[in-house]
């Protein structure tokens, strides 16, 4: 998945570094109670896109808002909301607005 979604970034990592990234991502996702495969994959994708410590980085308050929301007790939902927040953040940063069908 990572090599497909992030070919440039992954081509700069040897197998050992890529494995290290994945293991680190699994551990960091688990800290946030995200342990199902699909959720962990999303979390690791966000690590590649926004940096390995995006979940703690003050620049990414959108991530902390989701991860620290105590009302989000469903890990799958948390991972999905985190991913959606990342997409929205990217749209805002790039000045892209969603066009709604009328």
Phi, psi and omega in degrees: 000312183297317181296328179284314184284328184227065185299319182294313181296316183288331179293341179273355181249135173280174184302321181295317180291323178294318176297321178296318177299315181295315179297319177298317180296321178298316180294316181293320178297320181297326177302329180262017179065024176258105185231351177281150189306312182297319179293319179295320178299318178295317181299315180294322176301319179292328175298318180291318184288321189243359179111151186297338179245032182305329184290345180245350186287124180301337177292340184246057180297336176299324180288314180297325180300319179285311186293332182262004179286108183291344179279347178272093182256358177262110183303323180294317178295319179300314180297318179295316179294323178297315180296317178297320178297322178295317178297317179296318178301315180296318178300315181296314180299324182268001178072026180262127177252147178283135177259122180269145175291137179259000000 
